[in-house]
Every structure is written in structure tokens, then in C-alpha cells.
């Protein structure tokens, strides 16, 4: 177990070593051993420019940076460890590891050695060096990856999209196992199958598995309360174990078949089902034969969606990297039990001078920081520390992990396929970025902004007669929509009159910008390490001149003068293409319906509307789940029982049409309309 000494001051084996130097502006490049990298002949000639890029003037900051590192070298251990470069504000700028920390830092301290520009910038920016000793180089590798993800140093390779992967879980804590999508810690008893590349892939697979194996997806509490089969039984997506429509041995067989299919025994399962279909057909039990036919079709649908399925690779993750235009794309394919469970493209942040091997090596260590590795990891490029990474992942996983760059055979074909996808994904990324940049330049020209906006924020709110009021902010920039910056605001003020859109917008904007003016400490630290700006260049709101003036007043009270503001009023009859744009102290702007700028603004507004409506519906559904059907006027206990008996679940009632609701005994046409409108309101 490796601990950071800053968190464990009493840990004698891992004492931090710190140096000090004069106040130097901070910026640092990625780690590179100068002894093995060689130099750049142009670096010496460009030294003044390089130092100016780092915020330093003259060669003195470079000398003081060397002095800070030299002081750290005198106290550095010769054992493995992790070192951190810090600036004058104690911001961690770079995290590196070494088998011999003293030797690695000595390479940085050599003043006359030829060194790349990024190393010179790092040295010029360094004020303090912190060192954490580890028992082994493997521990150093794992700690380095963890600290990079935690601290997000500016010039390390950073895995920016690190969402957890979804799995399929067949539970093991109930006599009738449930199949469901699962994220997070695998603490519930049962069998986990994954990872899958996306939630959509998991949902499609689960739906097909329900058709093929009739395993229940309902919760245990719902299961225990049933007195008659639900709708899923009626449409042949569940065997109905809750009401004993199938006995225990029969249901156990279905669960075993599903587990076998997900474990890679798909051919045997399909043969077994085909045999049962032939047997039923021979016995003239055509309805049972049709059931087996439908189950076989569902299994075929799963495999047809998976695309390429390897013949000789049972379990592997395939990584391929492609670089172009200063960007890197890492494409990852997941193969489990001989089946392709999807792929995902990553665009790690790294300096342009990184080689594909350097980016891929750092990416892998961070990628598996919180994920179980498979037995095989196939790479498009040989990385320098593949053996060290394999040892670290083997210890982490509890089984042998091989990290290789295959040269021939089917494994090489899988890598080549992933590399093609990486090249295409990066091409799309570059094209989208170029298009987005042109649109941002065009919107700056159209609106007479001082410069092309790097960050646009769009605000909207949603409510139904003042209830479940929620505001939302979406963000766009040079790379398109930046979804990890989206925010929703549950309206909290009790004094707001129901339906007062101005008051709701005031609360949202005040909460947003007060937090921006006085950010919490952790948010401020994160903002320093993030390339994407935190302050908007342009704020867009939905509404006309009245909404614009109201927001201007809010901004004036907050002292905001550098943020451009615009409102978008819908056209007559809410027609898209006939919107009017309002800006402070300017005439209203009407753009041609086919103007790309107008289309771009429509996209921004529609995305904000989509996000706020989704947030509002989630909030409302939560209330509905808590209140059940009690709040619908005219729906008493008898009708509630009739609805639940007919549809099985509240979710199915919500999905039902007015015609379907009217078929329930005791529910009149007017009651059906009232129920439908309760679940499908028109937001204000």
C-alpha cells in the first residue's frame, strides 16, 4: 500500500523532501529524462523566447530553478518514488516517477546539458520539489497515475474523460436473480459482465437478453409485492417467477443460459435453443417452437450489433493511438468472452511534443487506476515501460496481465482495426473543431464581440405552475458542447411567486456568478489546472428585451461588466428561423433563416431547453415516485389499484397512451385524459 506523505505525516518510510527558491511564475512541461532524450539544436537559440513563454524574463529564473532542484537532489533518496514540481503558489505543475529519484532529479539539475524546450520551461518554473518514497517502482507507477488524476497537473498527459463503465449484473442474492445495468463498486453479490463501452450498449443488450432468456428486471420489493404477472410477462420479456408462472428449476435454467451466453458460450446456447425449437416443432407444439425461435432471433440481434468478434482472443482491451494536428486520439475496444462489447474514443490532453508512445504509456496507467484490467492488453505502439505496467496491473488484478504490441495474426488485425477507428475519430474531431471555430468567429463578427468567444453559457428554466422549478446552464466552446461543465439549479427561494421567470433567472444567475466571483478553494485549484476558461465571454438567455434588461440589472448589481449578454426571442408562432436577437444598447438583430450563425444560436438554445426539461422531468418523476398516484385529482384507492393491476408498474402507467388508460376498468375517458396530462405536462 502506497501513501502520500502529505496525508500520512507519521509514515517514516515515505518522508517528503522539499526545496525552496525565489518566487517564479509557474508553468511546467511533461517529464523527460534529458540524459536519454537528447537536445534540440534550436533550443539554445530560442532560450529567451522559451523563458518568456513560461512567464520568466532573462536567464535568472532558469538558474534559480536549477538551484531549487539541486537542493532537492541533496536530500533525495536513491530508491523508487514519485516527485512533484510546484510553483510559488504551491500548485502542483507536474508529477513524475523514477526508479532512482536522486538520479532522475540530477538530470534536471545539470545546467549545461542540452535539454528540450519543455524541460527548460519546467526548470524555469520550479520553486519547490516534493518527493514521496515508495517501496518498489511498481508502487511508484500506481501512485503517479493516482496523483495525476487527482491533482491534474497542467503539463502531464491527462485522461480527461474518465467516466465509469457500465456492466451487466445478474444478481446472486435472491432465489430469482435479476438482470440490471450496474456502475460503480461491485459490492452486490452476483456475476458482473463487462465493461461495456456505453450505457446504450448495455441497455440494448439487456433488452435482447430479456427477450432471449426471460429474466426479470424488476426490483426485489416490486417482485415480492406481485399477485399477478406484470406487463413484461404479457409481452414475453419475463418468465413470471414472481407469481410462479415458472418453477425454480426452470428459471434457474434460464439464468444459467444467460450467464453462459455472456461468458462466451454463445454457440452452445444457440445450439441448445435450436434443438429445443426442433423438438417442439416435431411434437407439433408450434407456440412453444415460436418462443424458441424468438429467443434465437434475440441472440442473433445481440451478436449482429457487436460487429467484429475475434476467434482466438478471449479477453482483451485493445488500445490504438493516432496523432495529427497537435491532437491525440486513443481508441479503446473491449473484448470479453470472445465478444466485442464496444469501443470508445479518448482525446487526452498532452503537449504537442509528446510522442505516441509517451502519451499511450501515461494514458494506460491512469486508465486502469480505478478499473479491473483484462488478461491481455494489446497496443498499437511499443511503450517503454510495458513490463513494469504489466507487473503493476497483475498485482492490482490478482491475475497475470500481459501488455504487448502484436506483430502478426488476429491480434495484429484487432489493433489495426482500432487504429483505423482512432484515425477516423480524430479526423471527425478536427473537422468539428474547425467548424466550431469558424462559427465562433462568425458569431463574434455578427454580434460585434471584442474577440471570438472561448466559453458561451446559455441559461433556461422550467416549471409547471411554479412547481418543481429548476434552472439550467449549458456550456459551449471551441470543441462544441462541454457537458462536464453543465449545471442545474433547483430553485430554493421560498419567496418566489409561482411562475415568476424573472425571479427564477435572478436566483440562478446570482448563484452561478457569486460562486464564480468567490469560488470555493477546491474549485479555484481545479480552475487553475484546467485549460478551459471558467468565466464566460458570452451569456445567452431565452427571452426578449424584458428578460435582457432584467439580466442586465442582475449583472450590474454583481459588478459584472466584461461579460457580453444576449437574449433570443422566439419568432411569431414560435417558428424557428424567425428569432430576434437582443443585445444591450443596440437595435434588435434579425438574421436570415439560413444564416449559419442563427442555426448555431438555435442549437445552443435548443440544447439548453433539452437539458433543463430533462432536469425538470427527473425532479418531477422523483416527486411522482414518492407520491405515487395519490396527487392526481379524481384518482382514489380503487382506481389506483385497478391501474397497477392492469399495467403492473408506475413506469408503465406513465408510458401508456390515453386510449390504453381508458381501457382500465373504472377509468373514464376524462380520468384517462387527467392521468395522461399528469405524467405528460406542458412545461412553462
DRENLUMZA-623930 format. One record per residue (C-alpha): x, y, z. Coordinates in steps of 0.2 Angstrom, whole numbers, plus 5000, padded with zeros to 4 digits. Layout:
// DRENLUMZA-623930
XYZ;...
This chain:
// DRENLUMZA-623930
500050005000;500750174995;500350335005;500650515001;501750585015;500750745015;499250635020;500250525032;501550635041;502050495053;502450375039;504350355042;504650265026;503950405015;504650575020;504350725009;505850815004;505650994999;506751134992;506451314990;506851454978;506351634974;504651674968;504551624950;503051624938;502451444935;502251334920;503051164918;503251034904;503050844905;504450734912;505850684900;507550614905;508750734897;510150604898;509150494886;508150614876;509550724868;509350904864;508651024851;509951124842;508651264841;508351274860;509951374864;509551504851;507751514857;508151524875;507451704878;505851654869;505651494879;505851584895;504651714890;503351584886;503551524904;503251694911;505051724915;506151864910;508051834907;509051684912;509051714931;507351614933;508151464925;509651474936;508551494952;507551344946;509151244944;509651294962;507951234969;508151064960;509951054966;509351074984;508050944982;509450824975;510450834990;509050765001;508350654988;508350464991;509150334978;507650224980;506050224969;504750364972;503650504965;504150684964;503150844961;503651004954;502751154962;502651344958;502751484970;500851464974;501151284979;500151224964;500751054958;501351084940;502050914936;502050734943;503450614939;504150444945;505850364945;506750204950;508050314957;507350484962;509050564965;509750514948;508250574939;508250744948;510150764945;509750754926;508650914928;509951004939;511350994925;511451174919;512551144904;511650984897;510651014881;508851004885;507251014876;506151174877;504851094888;506251044901;506851224901;505151294904;504951164919;506551214927;506251404925;504551374933;505051264948;505151334965;504851184976;505150994973;504150864984;504650684985;503750534991;504750374993;503950204988;504550034992;504549974973;504550054956;502849974953;502150064968;502850224961;501950194944;500250174953;500550324964;501050434950;499450384940;498350414955;499150594959;499050644940;497150604941;496950684957;497950844955;497850864936;499550944934;499451064919;500850984908;500650794912;499650694900;497850694907;496450574904;495050704903;493550594901;493650464915;491850414917;491550244925;491050104913;489350014914;489249824917;487849694917;487449624933;486549454936;486149464955;486649324966;485649374982;483949314978;483149144973;482549234956;484049334950;483849504942;484749574927;485149754928;486449884922;487749924935;489050064938;490250094952;490949974965;490549794963;489949754980;488249674977;488349484976;488149414958;489049394942;489649554933;489949554914;490849704906;491449834904;490349894890;490850054881;489250144883;487550134893;486650124877;487549964873;487149894890;485349944888;485149864871;486049704877;484949694892;483349714882;483849574870;484349464884;482649484892;481849434876;483049284874;483149224892;481549304900;482549354916;481649484927;482249664928;481149724942;481749764960;481649644974;480249744983;479149754967;479449564964;478849524982;477349634981;476649554965;474949454965;474849434946;476149444932;476649624926;476649684908;478349624904;477649444906;476249484894;477449544881;478649394883;480149484891;480049394908;479649224913;478549274928;479449204943;478649324955;476949234953;477649064950;477249064931;478948964930;479648854943;481348874952;482248744941;481548814925;482048994930;483748934936;484048854918;483649024910;484849114922;486248984918;485949004899;486049194900;487649184911;488449054898;488049174884;488849324892;490349204897;490749174879;489749004876;488549084864;488748944851;488248814863;486748914870;486148944852;486348764848;485348714863;483948834859;483948774841;483748594847;482348634858;481448734844;481648574833;480948464846;479448574850;479048584831;479248394829;477948374843;476848504835;476948624849;477148774837;476848904850;478248844861;479348824845;478949004841;479549064858;481248974855;481349054838;481049224845;482449194858;483649144845;483249294835;483649404850;485349324852;485749344834;485249534836;486549554850;487949474840;487549574824;487649734834;489349694841;490249694824;491949614824;492049464836;493849384837;494049194835;495649174846;495649324858;494549284873;494849434884;495749594880;495749784879;496449854863;497250024863;497750124847;498450304846;498450424832;499150594832;498850734820;498750924821;499450934838;498050814845;498050634851;496650514850;496650344859;495350224853;494950084865;494049924861;493449804874;493349614871;492649494884;492249314882;492649324864;491349454861;491549644856;490749744869;491049914861;492350044859;492650224865;493750364859;494850474871;495650634867;496950654881;497750824885;499550824881;500850944874;501250934855;502950874858;502450714866;502750554856;501350424853;502250304865;502450434879;500550484878;500050304877;501150244892;500450384903;498650364897;498650174902;499250194919;497850324923;496550224913;496750074925;496850174941;495050134945;494649994933;495049804933;496249764919;495949614907;497249474905;497849544888;498149724884;498549754865;499449914860;499749994843;501450064849;502849984860;502950084876;504550104886;503850034902;502749894896;503449764908;503349874923;501549924919;501149734916;501849694934;500849834942;499249784934;499549604938;499749644956;498149754955;497049624946;497649474956;498049384939;499349394926;499149534914;500149544898;500449714889;501049684871;501149764854;500749624842;501649604826;500649474817;499049364817;497249414823;497849514837;498849624825;497149644815;496249694830;497549834833;497449884815;495549904816;495650004832;497050114824;495850144809;494450204821;495750314830;496250394814;494450424809;493850484826;495250614827;494850664809;493050704814;493650794830;494750904820;493450944807;492150984821;493451094830;493751184813;491951214810;491651264828;493051394827;492351464811;490651484819;491351564835;492251684824;490651724814;489651754830;490951874836;490851964820;488951964819;488752024837;490252144837;491052054851;492852104856;493551934851;492951764847;492151684862;493051544871;491651504883;489751534879;488451504893;486651484889;485351484903;483551424904;482251374917;480751264918;479251234929;477451194929;476451324938;477951364949;478151184955;479751084953;480651244947;482351214940;483651324931;485051254920;486651314912;487451234896;489151274890;489951284873;491751314867;492951284853;492651094854;490751104855;489651074870;490651054886;489550934895;490550914911;490351104913;488451094913;487551144929;485751134935;485051244949;483551184960;482651344964;482751364983;481951534987;480351524995;479851704992;479751674973;477951694966;477551534956;477851564938;478951714941;480351684927;481251844931;481451794949;482051624945;483351684932;483951804945;484251664958;485151554945;486251694939;486651764956;487151584962;488151554947;489151714947;489351734966;490251564966;491251624951;491751784960;492151694976;492551514971;492751384985;494651334987;494451164978;493551244963;494951384962;496351254962;495451154949;495151304938;497051344938;497451174931;496051174918;496451244900;494551284898;494151454904;492951474919;492251644915;491051664900;491451784886;489551774881;487951744891;486351694881;484651694889;482951644882;481851794880;481551964873;482052144878;481252124895;482251974900;483852054894;483552214904;483152114920;484852014917;485752174914;485152234931;485752074939;487452094931;487552274937;487252234955;488552094954;489852214946;489952114930;490552224916;491652114905;490351984900;489352004884;487551974885;486251924873;484451864873;483551764860;481651794857;480651664848;479851714831;477951734828;477051564832;478751514840;479451474822;481251434821;482251544809;481251694814;482151734830;482651904836;484251944845;484352074858;485952154865;486152294877;486052474869;485952404852;484552384839;483752214838;484652094826;483651994813;484651864804;484251774788;483351604791;484851504783;486251604791;487451484800;487651594815;485751594818;485751404816;487151394829;486251504841;484651394839;485751244843;486351324859;484651374864;483851204860;485251114870;484851224885;483051184883;483351004881;484451004897;483351104908;481751004903;482650844906;483250904924;481450964927;480650794922;481950704933;481450814948;479550794944;479750604942;480550594959;479050684967;477950564957;478850414964;478750474981;476850524980;476350384969;474650414961;473950504976;474150684969;473050654953;471350734956;469950604955;471150454957;470650364973;471250204980;470150094969;470650174953;472550164958;472349984962;471549954945;472950044936;474349954945;473449784942;473249824923;474949904919;476049824933;477149974937;477050154939;478350174924;477150084913;475650194918;476750344914;477150274896;475350224892;474350324880;472650404883;471750264874;472750124884;472250214900;470450224895;470450034894;470650004913;469049954922;468350104931;469450234922;468350354911;468950454896;469050614907;470050524920;471250444907;471550624900;471950684918;473150544921;474050564905;474250754907;474850724925;476350624918;476550724902;476350914907;476751054896;478251144905;478151334907;
